């Protein structure tokens, strides 16, 4: 059964178990999906309200985009687990002959690259949520500003958590150009996520609780 089809309790029980998947990568993707869903909720609580007529179209667009991204990131919960399984399978390939050793080594590198690319895609997708979440928090229904802020925090966790998986896989990859490009992108995405969360938290503290 797909991880995304499990009940909340079933998923938590599976994470709690002694299997390595679902692990931090899947949980990061789930955080991203929840972030998008929460932002969609805030937008939906804004649409159709006379008080927010000026941002109605913007919130409709945010709702549609967040709903789409939530589904995409939910699928990534399973993709991350699949990536781990592919690396594990590569390590189990035979290594008796020189040919087998070479094929196994190539497979491990290929699948480890894939295992870095999948969470990088999660980080990119979650990063794309940040400006829309910020807009929902600042211009959406003010009664839901803390929900939007939790969405931002979940999105930051999705980005940084996914990037941890990227970085750990990069330590096993011999393609220096690949490692350099991925590391530079990871650094940019992480910095942007931290900054977005910090700015929104400061905004909420200054405007929501007075």
Legacy VTK file of the C-alpha trace (Angstrom):
# vtk DataFile Version 3.0
C-alpha trace
ASCII
DATASET POLYDATA
POINTS 210 float
0.000 0.000 0.000
1.174 3.518 -0.802
2.289 5.501 2.204
0.060 8.394 1.164
-2.976 6.114 1.366
-2.395 5.216 5.011
-4.433 6.773 7.794
-2.637 9.293 9.985
-2.278 6.715 12.750
-1.077 4.015 10.348
1.553 6.347 8.932
2.771 7.368 12.380
2.918 3.730 13.454
4.957 2.940 10.333
7.392 5.770 11.060
7.687 4.509 14.629
8.654 1.005 13.468
12.096 -0.486 12.947
12.210 -0.078 9.151
14.329 2.779 7.746
11.419 3.948 5.580
9.389 6.026 5.875
12.050 8.205 7.431
13.102 11.822 7.472
12.748 12.275 3.734
9.147 11.098 3.618
8.299 13.090 6.725
9.847 16.187 5.124
7.681 15.733 2.029
4.629 15.287 4.247
5.478 18.538 6.020
5.511 20.218 2.634
2.132 18.765 1.735
0.680 19.937 5.041
2.180 23.394 4.516
0.474 23.708 1.150
-2.821 22.414 2.538
-2.780 24.897 5.416
-2.020 27.763 3.050
-4.886 26.646 0.803
-7.173 26.657 3.841
-6.183 30.225 4.703
-6.810 31.311 1.115
-10.180 29.542 1.086
-11.147 31.295 4.323
-10.425 34.583 2.549
-12.162 34.015 -0.789
-15.675 35.435 -0.971
-15.308 37.665 2.082
-16.322 41.267 1.409
-13.558 42.532 3.688
-10.950 40.893 1.454
-12.482 41.664 -1.947
-9.293 43.330 -3.178
-7.285 40.121 -2.763
-10.014 37.687 -3.804
-8.433 36.790 -7.148
-4.991 36.422 -5.598
-6.338 34.105 -2.900
-8.191 32.014 -5.472
-4.917 31.557 -7.331
-3.059 30.693 -4.123
-5.720 28.144 -3.202
-5.471 26.446 -6.593
-1.671 26.378 -6.581
-1.435 25.164 -3.001
-3.935 22.377 -3.633
-1.872 21.258 -6.622
1.415 21.393 -4.711
-0.040 19.574 -1.714
-0.921 16.614 -3.936
2.516 16.718 -5.578
4.340 16.679 -2.256
2.114 13.918 -0.932
3.230 11.777 -3.868
6.822 12.596 -2.915
6.268 10.855 0.429
6.300 7.586 -1.515
8.960 8.671 -4.006
11.438 9.257 -1.197
10.842 5.774 0.207
11.241 4.326 -3.286
14.568 6.146 -3.722
15.907 4.529 -0.563
14.777 1.113 -1.751
16.592 1.613 -5.060
19.880 2.415 -3.323
19.459 -0.564 -1.014
18.816 -2.833 -4.008
21.966 -1.562 -5.742
24.089 -2.443 -2.720
22.680 -5.989 -2.802
23.841 -6.621 -6.383
26.380 -9.459 -6.821
30.070 -8.583 -6.586
31.927 -11.810 -7.281
33.508 -10.960 -10.639
35.191 -7.775 -11.836
32.281 -7.202 -14.200
29.777 -7.580 -11.388
31.773 -5.251 -9.168
31.889 -2.599 -11.894
28.175 -2.929 -12.606
27.366 -2.749 -8.894
29.538 0.329 -8.416
27.860 2.055 -11.360
24.396 1.143 -10.066
25.175 2.464 -6.593
26.327 5.788 -8.022
23.289 6.037 -10.307
20.773 5.239 -7.594
22.497 7.449 -5.026
22.231 10.344 -7.470
18.535 9.567 -7.799
18.257 9.461 -4.010
19.729 12.979 -3.924
17.580 14.280 -6.778
14.261 13.213 -5.246
14.633 15.226 -2.015
16.080 18.116 -4.015
12.830 18.163 -5.975
10.948 18.174 -2.664
13.051 21.099 -1.465
12.432 23.008 -4.701
8.694 22.416 -4.537
8.488 23.364 -0.869
10.616 26.444 -1.516
8.156 27.577 -4.181
5.434 27.586 -1.527
7.155 30.208 0.611
6.111 33.429 -1.170
2.507 32.253 -1.525
2.329 31.285 2.139
3.731 34.688 3.047
1.085 36.375 0.905
-1.682 34.334 2.531
-0.393 35.292 5.972
-0.057 39.001 5.275
-3.078 39.616 3.027
-5.390 36.717 3.776
-8.001 36.318 6.489
-6.397 37.773 9.598
-8.198 35.245 11.790
-6.066 32.547 10.160
-2.694 34.291 10.271
-1.305 31.788 12.772
-2.404 28.928 10.517
-0.460 30.509 7.670
2.524 30.892 9.979
2.417 27.204 10.869
2.282 26.536 7.123
5.480 28.559 6.734
7.153 26.614 9.532
6.130 23.314 7.944
7.447 24.481 4.577
10.780 25.462 6.109
11.003 22.023 7.723
10.215 20.424 4.371
12.983 22.369 2.647
15.694 21.881 5.259
14.713 18.288 6.036
14.791 17.342 2.366
18.136 19.080 1.934
19.609 17.036 4.775
18.838 13.960 2.699
20.386 15.599 -0.346
23.563 16.423 1.533
24.002 12.987 3.118
23.669 11.317 -0.282
26.135 13.729 -1.861
28.845 12.410 0.469
28.721 9.091 -1.420
28.717 10.510 -4.958
31.967 10.715 -6.916
30.728 13.061 -9.667
32.301 16.294 -8.438
30.399 18.573 -10.813
27.085 17.044 -9.715
28.001 17.421 -6.052
29.084 21.042 -6.508
25.921 22.060 -8.351
23.635 20.319 -5.876
25.467 21.751 -2.869
25.272 25.291 -4.199
21.553 24.936 -4.894
20.981 23.404 -1.459
22.744 26.331 0.188
20.542 28.828 -1.669
17.298 27.020 -0.902
18.136 26.591 2.772
19.054 30.242 3.242
15.863 31.379 1.504
13.673 29.122 3.664
15.262 30.300 6.899
14.898 33.936 5.869
11.255 33.531 4.793
10.302 31.915 8.086
12.184 34.521 10.120
10.557 37.451 8.319
7.053 36.054 8.707
7.526 35.226 12.377
8.720 38.775 13.001
5.717 40.149 11.110
3.253 38.001 13.053
4.777 38.878 16.416
4.536 42.564 15.548
1.011 42.564 14.126
-1.032 39.590 15.308
-0.749 39.670 19.068
-1.323 43.341 19.865
LINES 1 211
210 0 1 2 3 4 5 6 7 8 9 10 11 12 13 14 15 16 17 18 19 20 21 22 23 24 25 26 27 28 29 30 31 32 33 34 35 36 37 38 39 40 41 42 43 44 45 46 47 48 49 50 51 52 53 54 55 56 57 58 59 60 61 62 63 64 65 66 67 68 69 70 71 72 73 74 75 76 77 78 79 80 81 82 83 84 85 86 87 88 89 90 91 92 93 94 95 96 97 98 99 100 101 102 103 104 105 106 107 108 109 110 111 112 113 114 115 116 117 118 119 120 121 122 123 124 125 126 127 128 129 130 131 132 133 134 135 136 137 138 139 140 141 142 143 144 145 146 147 148 149 150 151 152 153 154 155 156 157 158 159 160 161 162 163 164 165 166 167 168 169 170 171 172 173 174 175 176 177 178 179 180 181 182 183 184 185 186 187 188 189 190 191 192 193 194 195 196 197 198 199 200 201 202 203 204 205 206 207 208 209
